[in-house]
Amino acid sequence: MDSPESIQQHLAAIVEGSEDAIVTKDLNSIILSWNRGAENLFGYTAKEAIGQPITIIFPDDRMDEEVDFIARLRRGERIANYETIRQRKDGSPVPVSLTVSPVRDADGQVVGASKIARDITLQHQLAEQQRLLLSEMRHRVGNAFAVAASLIAVAARQADSAEQLSNEMRSRLHAIASLNSMTVNDPSGEQPDGMPLSYLVSTILKPFSEGVSVQTSLPDIQVRPAAITPLTLVLFELATNSVKYGGLSQSGHGVEISAEIEDERFRLAWKEPGITESGSGKDENKGFGTSLCRLTVSTSLGGSFSREFTPEGLVAALDLDLTMVAQMP
């Protein structure tokens, strides 16, 4: 059977080798022992800490906690899994989970306390990441319903039958879903990269442009994840109207899409050659689609949207804040 001395040495080795900070103090809050885990967590060596008040690791706004701890310890209470903030030697805060137990003398009187402090920085980071992911999920679900409702409203105005509406919505929502999937943060915390502007435009136009001419002249930029959905919504509206009334219709002459960057602005032009106001079938500046585009561009892309008829045809222009559209180096 091990002697009391060997048992004590064994326990001392466990305390010294623990990764948790294990500290003892008296009822005057003076540090009596300080293990290697405390050195690693708080930055003070045992020589620096022993003999000092335990409040050297307390932020200014947490000093009242020690008064409460001492009062509870005097009553013989044990404090378990108490989450709070402590301060390292360099002044940086660290979230910890504390277990504080009374230490008694041979007569059973409380003479001090043992304190175990565990760094819970990782738990806090994971909880914050979960909160952000849930918040993003709620935001994206709301956006998904808003986009779907807008597309249904646009398509319903133009569909000749329920079957046509169903087919058109299926292809459009599939394209939006594939693009939107590239805007979601990875669960590991890695930020999405966005996508090339040329890929965004070609993906959107693919369901609309079979058998018609689509000419593009676009700068080589990476679209920010936050700009993908609003740009998709605007370009879908332009393409949807064009299929029914303009350059992407059976009698149309195609579309020309060009963009340029100048003075921190991103300007995109959508042109439908040969389309006149009388041939468009409606007032392009007063419809639901135009209002939708203007609202989307102003609130999400820091710019303006216009649509007008010129001698060459219909021209829609987007004048956007470059920093809200493109990934900046």
NUTORTOR-331373 format. One line per 4 residues: number of its first residue (from 1); for each residue x, y, z of N, C-alpha, C. Coordinates in pm, whole numbers, plus 50000, padded with zeros to 5 digits. Layout:
BEGIN
NUM = X:Y:Z:X:Y:Z:X:Y:Z | ... $
REM end
This chain:
BEGIN
1 = 50085:49880:50000:50000:50000:50000:50088:50124:50000 | 50054:50221:49917:50135:50341:49908:50127:50421:50036 | 50238:50484:50070:50243:50570:50188:50173:50701:50159 | 50130:50774:50265:50069:50906:50244:50161:51000:50167 $
5 = 50293:50986:50190:50387:51074:50119:50387:51047:49969 | 50383:50917:49932:50384:50883:49789:50254:50922:49721 | 50144:50907:49795:50015:50949:49740:50015:51099:49717 | 50070:51173:49814:50075:51318:49801:50163:51358:49682 $
9 = 50275:51289:49665:50363:51318:49551:50293:51289:49419 | 50216:51179:49418:50143:51141:49297:50039:51248:49262 | 49966:51293:49363:49865:51397:49338:49931:51528:49293 | 50045:51560:49353:50117:51681:49314:50160:51673:49168 $
13 = 50204:51554:49126:50246:51537:48986:50128:51553:48891 | 50012:51503:48931:49892:51517:48848:49856:51665:48832 | 49859:51737:48945:49825:51880:48941:49923:51955:48853 | 50053:51926:48871:50154:51998:48797:50147:51968:48647 $
17 = 50109:51845:48613:50103:51807:48472:49971:51838:48403 | 49874:51887:48477:49743:51915:48417:49749:52031:48318 | 49674:52017:48209:49664:52127:48113:49572:52238:48164 | 49484:52205:48259:49400:52307:48319:49482:52387:48420 $
21 = 49440:52512:48440:49503:52595:48542:49447:52553:48678 | 49536:52511:48769:49495:52471:48904:49568:52562:49003 | 49491:52634:49082:49544:52738:49170:49482:52721:49308 | 49560:52747:49412:49502:52757:49545:49525:52898:49598 $
25 = 49435:52940:49686:49443:53074:49745:49388:53067:49887 | 49422:53168:49967:49364:53174:50101:49239:53262:50097 | 49179:53282:50215:49054:53359:50219:49077:53509:50206 | 49202:53548:50196:49234:53688:50164:49263:53705:50015 $
29 = 49232:53597:49942:49249:53598:49795:49395:53603:49751 | 49487:53561:49836:49629:53557:49801:49663:53419:49743 | 49733:53419:49630:49767:53295:49561:49872:53217:49641 | 49845:53088:49664:49935:53002:49740:50007:52901:49651 $
33 = 49943:52858:49543:50008:52767:49447:49958:52798:49307 | 50041:52758:49210:50016:52800:49071:50083:52696:48981 | 50007:52612:48916:50068:52502:48839:50110:52547:48699 | 50169:52452:48625:50217:52485:48490:50101:52522:48396 $
37 = 49984:52457:48416:49868:52493:48335:49828:52638:48354 | 49839:52689:48478:49809:52830:48504:49912:52920:48437 | 50038:52876:48439:50142:52954:48371:50110:52967:48222 | 50073:52855:48160:50044:52855:48017:49919:52937:47985 $
41 = 49818:52928:48071:49691:52995:48041:49699:53145:48065 | 49761:53184:48175:49755:53326:48213:49885:53403:48187 | 49994:53333:48160:50117:53402:48123:50208:53437:48238 | 50163:53426:48362:50247:53452:48478:50318:53323:48519 $
45 = 50447:53332:48555:50514:53216:48612:50467:53198:48756 | 50494:53080:48810:50457:53054:48950:50526:53154:49042 | 50652:53187:49012:50726:53281:49094:50661:53419:49093 | 50609:53458:48975:50544:53589:48965:50408:53590:49035 $
49 = 50338:53477:49033:50199:53475:49079:50185:53449:49229 | 50263:53355:49282:50247:53318:49422:50277:53436:49513 | 50185:53462:49604:50196:53577:49695:50121:53699:49647 | 50076:53695:49521:49998:53805:49465:49848:53778:49484 $
53 = 49766:53884:49483:49620:53862:49488:49571:53796:49361 | 49472:53707:49375:49418:53637:49259:49360:53733:49157 | 49330:53854:49202:49268:53953:49112:49365:54005:49006 | 49491:53961:49007:49581:54003:48898:49534:53948:48764 $
57 = 49449:53844:48769:49398:53788:48643:49252:53827:48619 | 49201:53923:48697:49063:53968:48681:49058:54095:48598 | 48974:54102:48495:48949:54230:48430:48885:54327:48530 | 48898:54454:48504:48845:54554:48597:48696:54538:48623 $
61 = 48621:54497:48520:48477:54488:48536:48432:54356:48599 | 48529:54271:48643:48494:54143:48704:48539:54132:48851 | 48588:54242:48908:48642:54238:49043:48539:54195:49147 | 48414:54231:49125:48310:54195:49222:48291:54045:49234 $
65 = 48331:53969:49134:48315:53824:49139:48394:53765:49255 | 48513:53817:49283:48595:53760:49389:48530:53781:49526 | 48469:53894:49547:48399:53920:49673:48289:53815:49693 | 48215:53788:49587:48108:53689:49594:48164:53549:49617 $
69 = 48274:53515:49548:48336:53384:49565:48378:53361:49711 | 48447:53459:49769:48496:53444:49906:48380:53426:50003 | 48273:53502:49984:48156:53490:50072:48096:53350:50062 | 48087:53296:49943:48030:53163:49925:48123:53054:49979 $
73 = 48253:53074:49961:48349:52977:50013:48345:52971:50166 | 48332:53087:50229:48324:53090:50376:48203:53010:50426 | 48100:53003:50343:47981:52924:50380:47998:52777:50343 | 48113:52744:50287:48140:52605:50251:48084:52564:50118 $
77 = 48043:52659:50034:47985:52626:49904:48094:52592:49802 | 48057:52509:49709:48142:52476:49594:48081:52540:49471 | 48163:52605:49390:48116:52674:49270:48163:52593:49150 | 48070:52544:49070:48105:52454:48959:48066:52513:48824 $
81 = 48155:52496:48727:48128:52532:48586:48079:52675:48572 | 48149:52765:48637:48114:52907:48632:48188:52970:48515 | 48118:53016:48414:48181:53074:48295:48199:53223:48311 | 48318:53270:48287:48349:53411:48303:48468:53447:48215 $
85 = 48520:53568:48234:48636:53615:48158:48749:53647:48255 | 48869:53601:48221:48987:53640:48296:49086:53710:48204 | 49191:53761:48262:49285:53844:48184:49426:53788:48196 | 49491:53771:48081:49629:53722:48080:49726:53834:48118 $
89 = 49850:53795:48139:49953:53892:48175:49968:54000:48070 | 49950:53964:47942:49964:54063:47834:49840:54150:47817 | 49739:54130:47902:49618:54212:47897:49506:54155:47813 | 49532:54046:47741:49428:53989:47655:49327:53910:47738 $
93 = 49198:53917:47701:49096:53843:47774:49093:53697:47732 | 49051:53610:47822:49036:53469:47790:48911:53417:47861 | 48819:53356:47786:48701:53298:47850:48738:53167:47921 | 48690:53150:48041:48723:53031:48120:48599:52975:48187 $
97 = 48606:52847:48218:48506:52781:48302:48574:52746:48434 | 48519:52795:48545:48581:52780:48676:48506:52679:48762 | 48584:52602:48837:48530:52522:48947:48611:52561:49070 | 48543:52614:49171:48609:52663:49292:48557:52583:49411 $
101 = 48648:52520:49484:48610:52435:49597:48676:52485:49725 | 48606:52479:49837:48667:52520:49964:48774:52421:50010 | 48881:52474:50071:48986:52394:50131:48972:52407:50283 | 48968:52293:50353:48946:52293:50498:49072:52247:50572 $
105 = 49086:52295:50696:49197:52249:50780:49156:52123:50855 | 49242:52080:50946:49216:51955:51018:49090:51961:51103 | 49049:52083:51141:48928:52100:51222:48803:52119:51138 | 48818:52114:51005:48702:52130:50917:48667:52273:50885 $
109 = 48752:52366:50928:48727:52506:50898:48778:52542:50758 | 48701:52622:50687:48743:52667:50554:48857:52767:50569 | 48971:52736:50507:49087:52824:50518:49133:52878:50382 | 49073:52828:50278:49112:52874:50146:49029:52808:50038 $
113 = 49082:52808:49916:49007:52751:49804:49103:52697:49701 | 49059:52593:49634:49128:52544:49515:49043:52583:49395 | 49111:52626:49291:49039:52675:49172:49095:52606:49049 | 49006:52551:48970:49043:52493:48841:48981:52580:48732 $
117 = 49065:52630:48641:49019:52715:48532:49049:52647:48399 | 48948:52632:48318:48964:52568:48186:48938:52670:48076 | 49030:52677:47983:49015:52768:47868:48901:52720:47779 | 48799:52804:47758:48686:52766:47674:48677:52855:47550 $
121 = 48794:52906:47506:48797:52990:47386:48739:52916:47266 | 48778:52789:47248:48731:52713:47132:48580:52696:47137 | 48525:52666:47255:48380:52651:47267:48308:52780:47229 | 48364:52893:47274:48304:53022:47239:48309:53046:47088 $
125 = 48423:53010:47028:48435:53030:46883:48336:52943:46808 | 48321:52817:46852:48227:52727:46785:48083:52776:46803 | 48051:52825:46923:47916:52876:46947:47887:52998:46861 | 47988:53086:46847:47970:53204:46764:47956:53165:46617 $
129 = 48035:53067:46574:48025:53020:46436:47888:52960:46409 | 47837:52883:46505:47704:52825:46490:47598:52934:46483 | 47614:53037:46568:47517:53147:46566:47518:53218:46430 | 47638:53241:46377:47648:53309:46248:47590:53223:46136 $
133 = 47617:53091:46141:47564:53003:46039:47411:52997:46043 | 47355:52993:46164:47209:52992:46177:47149:53124:46128 | 47218:53234:46161:47170:53364:46115:47175:53373:45963 | 47285:53322:45905:47297:53323:45759:47190:53234:45695 $
137 = 47163:53120:45759:47063:53029:45705:46926:53097:45703 | 46890:53163:45814:46761:53233:45818:46756:53341:45710 | 46867:53414:45697:46871:53521:45597:46856:53464:45456 | 46925:53355:45428:46922:53299:45293:46789:53233:45262 $
141 = 46728:53171:45363:46595:53114:45340:46497:53225:45306 | 46504:53336:45380:46417:53449:45349:46442:53504:45209 | 46570:53515:45172:46604:53562:45038:46553:53466:44932 | 46563:53336:44960:46519:53236:44862:46370:53251:44833 $
145 = 46291:53270:44939:46148:53289:44919:46119:53419:44843 | 46196:53524:44876:46175:53652:44807:46208:53640:44658 | 46321:53573:44628:46359:53555:44488:46255:53470:44415 | 46213:53360:44479:46114:53273:44415:45984:53347:44389 $
149 = 45938:53425:44487:45814:53500:44471:45825:53600:44357 | 45940:53668:44349:45960:53766:44241:45960:53698:44104 | 46030:53585:44094:46036:53515:43966:45899:53462:43924 | 45824:53410:44021:45690:53361:43989:45603:53474:43937 $
153 = 45613:53591:44004:45533:53706:43960:45568:53747:43818 | 45700:53749:43790:45744:53787:43654:45699:53683:43552 | 45723:53553:43582:45690:53448:43486:45540:53435:43465 | 45461:53454:43570:45315:53439:43559:45255:53543:43465 $
157 = 45320:53660:43458:45269:53765:43368:45288:53727:43222 | 45384:53635:43198:45423:53609:43060:45387:53468:43012 | 45354:53378:43104:45326:53240:43064:45187:53227:43002 | 45178:53144:42900:45049:53122:42833:44973:53004:42892 $
161 = 45041:52922:42975:44975:52807:43035:45044:52769:43164 | 44975:52688:43245:45034:52642:43370:45158:52557:43344 | 45152:52478:43236:45267:52393:43203:45388:52477:43167 | 45365:52584:43088:45476:52671:43051:45535:52739:43174 $
165 = 45446:52786:43264:45492:52850:43387:45576:52753:43469 | 45530:52628:43480:45603:52528:43557:45740:52501:43499 | 45747:52484:43367:45875:52455:43303:45973:52571:43316 | 45922:52692:43295:46009:52809:43303:46062:52829:43445 $
169 = 45974:52814:43543:46017:52832:43681:46118:52726:43722 | 46098:52604:43676:46190:52496:43713:46331:52527:43662 | 46343:52569:43538:46475:52596:43482:46540:52717:43548 | 46459:52818:43578:46515:52939:43638:46558:52916:43783 $
173 = 46474:52847:43858:46509:52821:43998:46630:52728:44008 | 46641:52634:43914:46758:52545:43914:46886:52627:43892 | 46881:52720:43798:46999:52803:43771:47033:52890:43891 | 46931:52949:43954:46955:53033:44072:47013:52949:44185 $
177 = 46959:52828:44205:47008:52743:44313:47155:52708:44293 | 47193:52677:44170:47331:52639:44145:47425:52756:44167 | 47381:52876:44134:47463:52994:44158:47467:53029:44306 | 47352:53024:44372:47344:53064:44512:47424:52969:44601 $
181 = 47439:52842:44560:47515:52748:44641:47660:52790:44655 | 47706:52873:44563:47845:52918:44567:47863:53041:44655 | 47756:53088:44719:47765:53207:44803:47762:53172:44950 | 47750:53045:44986:47733:53004:45125:47868:52976:45188 $
185 = 47888:53025:45312:48011:52999:45385:48027:52850:45413 | 48151:52802:45400:48181:52664:45435:48168:52645:45585 | 48114:52530:45633:48102:52509:45777:48233:52520:45853 | 48345:52498:45785:48475:52510:45851:48512:52653:45878 $
189 = 48433:52748:45825:48463:52889:45844:48530:52951:45723 | 48567:52868:45625:48631:52921:45504:48529:53001:45423 | 48571:53120:45382:48482:53207:45308:48470:53162:45162 | 48349:53174:45101:48335:53138:44960:48412:53234:44872 $
193 = 48448:53186:44754:48533:53264:44664:48456:53351:44566 | 48324:53335:44560:48251:53404:44455:48266:53330:44324 | 48253:53402:44213:48266:53336:44083:48300:53439:43975 | 48359:53395:43863:48389:53488:43755:48260:53548:43697 $
197 = 48267:53675:43659:48151:53742:43602:48103:53670:43476 | 48194:53625:43392:48156:53558:43268:48078:53431:43295 | 48117:53358:43401:48046:53235:43436:47907:53266:43487 | 47895:53370:43569:47766:53411:43621:47669:53445:43506 $
201 = 47715:53526:43413:47629:53570:43302:47590:53451:43214 | 47687:53366:43179:47657:53253:43090:47562:53153:43155 | 47575:53132:43286:47487:53039:43357:47343:53090:43360 | 47329:53219:43382:47195:53278:43386:47129:53271:43250 $
205 = 47204:53300:43145:47145:53310:43010:47122:53174:42945 | 47187:53070:42995:47179:52940:42929:47036:52892:42903 | 46942:52902:43003:46806:52854:42976:46728:52938:42876 | 46778:53059:42846:46703:53153:42762:46754:53163:42619 $
209 = 46877:53118:42596:46946:53163:42475:46966:53055:42368 | 46892:52947:42373:46907:52844:42270:46863:52899:42134 | 46953:52891:42038:46920:52932:41902:46924:53081:41876 | 46967:53162:41973:46975:53308:41951:47117:53355:41981 $
213 = 47149:53473:41933:47283:53528:41948:47298:53600:42082 | 47402:53564:42153:47437:53635:42277:47585:53672:42267 | 47612:53801:42261:47749:53850:42253:47786:53917:42385 | 47903:53883:42436:47945:53940:42563:48086:53999:42553 $
217 = 48106:54107:42625:48238:54168:42639:48249:54211:42785 | 48312:54125:42865:48308:54145:43010:48449:54147:43068 | 48473:54231:43169:48604:54232:43234:48627:54105:43315 | 48751:54072:43336:48788:53952:43409:48787:53984:43559 $
221 = 48668:53976:43619:48657:54004:43763:48587:53888:43832 | 48611:53876:43961:48547:53776:44045:48433:53844:44121 | 48311:53798:44100:48195:53858:44165:48191:53816:44311 | 48170:53913:44400:48161:53883:44544:48041:53793:44571 $
225 = 48053:53703:44671:47939:53616:44704:47811:53694:44732 | 47822:53808:44803:47703:53884:44840:47636:53948:44719 | 47708:53962:44608:47651:54027:44489:47589:53927:44392 | 47613:53797:44413:47567:53698:44317:47416:53694:44306 $
229 = 47345:53685:44419:47200:53674:44415:47133:53798:44356 | 47169:53922:44400:47105:54039:44339:47135:54053:44190 | 47259:54024:44147:47289:54030:44004:47209:53926:43928 | 47197:53807:43986:47118:53701:43923:46974:53745:43904 $
233 = 46917:53805:44006:46777:53848:43998:46756:53951:43888 | 46848:54049:43878:46834:54154:43776:46852:54096:43637 | 46955:54014:43617:46979:53958:43484:46869:53860:43443 | 46812:53788:43540:46698:53701:43509:46578:53782:43463 $
237 = 46555:53895:43528:46443:53980:43487:46463:54031:43344 | 46584:54076:43314:46613:54123:43178:46596:54011:43076 | 46646:53893:43108:46636:53780:43015:46492:53735:42997 | 46416:53733:43107:46277:53689:43099:46195:53781:43010 $
241 = 46213:53912:43027:46143:54007:42940:46188:53995:42796 | 46317:53969:42778:46372:53961:42643:46318:53841:42568 | 46297:53730:42637:46242:53610:42573:46101:53638:42520 | 46025:53714:42595:45886:53739:42558:45873:53850:42453 $
245 = 45949:53957:42475:45926:54077:42393:46045:54121:42307 | 46167:54072:42339:46282:54137:42279:46380:54049:42207 | 46508:54074:42233:46615:54013:42156:46626:53863:42169 | 46577:53806:42278:46584:53661:42294:46458:53589:42249 $
249 = 46361:53664:42194:46239:53603:42141:46269:53542:42004 | 46173:53469:41950:46193:53402:41821:46221:53501:41710 | 46164:53620:41720:46184:53720:41615:46294:53820:41649 | 46360:53801:41763:46461:53896:41808:46595:53878:41739 $
253 = 46685:53972:41765:46818:53971:41705:46927:53946:41810 | 46890:53883:41920:46988:53851:42022:47012:53966:42119 | 47110:53948:42206:47145:54052:42301:47297:54071:42302 | 47337:54192:42342:47478:54224:42358:47499:54271:42502 $
257 = 47589:54207:42572:47615:54240:42713:47760:54282:42725 | 47780:54403:42772:47917:54453:42789:47929:54520:42926 | 48051:54527:42975:48073:54591:43105:48211:54654:43106 | 48226:54757:43189:48355:54824:43205:48370:54873:43348 $
261 = 48494:54895:43386:48525:54947:43519:48592:55082:43503 | 48538:55182:43574:48593:55317:43563:48561:55394:43691 | 48667:55454:43750:48651:55539:43870:48574:55468:43981 | 48617:55344:44009:48556:55265:44118:48408:55233:44095 $
265 = 48366:55243:43969:48228:55206:43933:48233:55089:43837 | 48131:55005:43848:48114:54893:43756:47989:54921:43673 | 48006:54934:43543:47894:54969:43456:47869:54856:43356 | 47747:54805:43359:47708:54696:43270:47595:54744:43179 $
269 = 47606:54713:43051:47503:54750:42954:47446:54625:42888 | 47314:54619:42888:47240:54509:42823:47168:54569:42704 | 47204:54529:42581:47147:54588:42461:47073:54484:42379 | 46956:54523:42331:46876:54438:42244:46854:54514:42113 $
273 = 46937:54488:42012:46931:54563:41885:46795:54547:41818 | 46746:54659:41764:46625:54657:41685:46495:54656:41763 | 46499:54654:41895:46377:54651:41976:46329:54794:42000 | 46206:54819:41962:46149:54952:41978:46045:54951:42090 $
277 = 46008:55071:42136:45911:55080:42245:45777:55022:42205 | 45736:55044:42081:45608:54991:42036:45612:54839:42024 | 45728:54786:41992:45739:54642:41975:45759:54566:42105 | 45787:54639:42213:45813:54569:42339:45687:54523:42408 $
281 = 45573:54579:42372:45447:54534:42427:45410:54596:42559 | 45494:54686:42616:45461:54747:42745:45554:54865:42770 | 45521:54942:42872:45605:55053:42914:45716:54998:43002 | 45839:54996:42950:45948:54930:43020:45988:55000:43149 $
285 = 45953:55128:43165:45999:55201:43282:45898:55204:43396 | 45780:55144:43378:45679:55151:43482:45634:55014:43531 | 45690:54908:43474:45645:54774:43508:45704:54724:43638 | 45649:54611:43682:45696:54546:43805:45844:54510:43794 $
289 = 45885:54456:43680:46022:54412:43663:46122:54525:43679 | 46091:54641:43620:46181:54755:43633:46190:54801:43777 | 46076:54805:43845:46077:54844:43986:46160:54747:44069 | 46146:54616:44038:46223:54515:44108:46372:54535:44086 $
293 = 46412:54560:43962:46553:54580:43931:46608:54704:44001 | 46534:54813:43997:46580:54936:44061:46598:54917:44211 | 46503:54851:44275:46512:54829:44418:46629:54739:44452 | 46647:54632:44376:46756:54537:44402:46891:54605:44385 $
297 = 46907:54681:44279:47035:54747:44250:47067:54853:44355 | 46967:54931:44395:46993:55039:44490:47023:54987:44630 | 46955:54882:44672:46971:54834:44809:47086:54735:44825 | 47118:54659:44722:47217:54552:44737:47347:54576:44663 $
301 = 47348:54667:44566:47467:54683:44482:47517:54827:44476 | 47457:54914:44556:47507:55051:44566:47506:55127:44437 | 47397:55114:44359:47397:55181:44230:47259:55213:44179 | 47251:55226:44047:47125:55263:43982:47100:55173:43862 $
305 = 46972:55168:43824:46930:55087:43710:46841:55172:43621 | 46864:55166:43490:46779:55239:43396:46753:55152:43274 | 46642:55180:43206:46608:55107:43085:46544:55207:42989 | 46599:55215:42869:46547:55313:42774:46561:55261:42631 $
309 = 46480:55321:42543:46485:55287:42401:46569:55390:42328 | 46666:55343:42251:46752:55429:42171:46729:55397:42024 | 46784:55476:41934:46771:55445:41791:46824:55306:41755 | 46919:55255:41835:46976:55123:41806:46895:55009:41867 $
313 = 46811:55041:41965:46733:54937:42030:46718:54963:42180 | 46677:54861:42251:46657:54872:42395:46791:54859:42468 | 46815:54949:42564:46938:54946:42642:46903:54954:42790 | 46947:54854:42866:46936:54858:43012:47076:54880:43068 $
317 = 47088:54972:43163:47219:55008:43215:47223:54993:43367 | 47328:54930:43415:47353:54918:43559:47480:54994:43591 | 47472:55088:43686:47586:55165:43730:47605:55133:43879 | 47708:55053:43912:47718:54993:44044:47848:55031:44114 $
321 = 47844:55023:44246:47964:55041:44327:48055:54919:44307 | 48174:54940:44254:48264:54830:44222:48294:54744:44345 | 48311:54807:44461:48348:54731:44580:48236:54640:44628 | 48110:54668:44585:47999:54583:44623:47974:54471:44522 $
325 = 48045:54477:44410:48028:54377:44304:48146:54282:44298 | 48267:54336:44300:48385:54255:44271:48469:54228:44396 | 48532:54110:44397:48631:54078:44500:48750:54168:44476 | 48785:54248:44578:48895:54341:44562:49026:54275:44607 $
329 = 49136:54302:44536:49267:54242:44572:49314:54293:44708 $
REM end
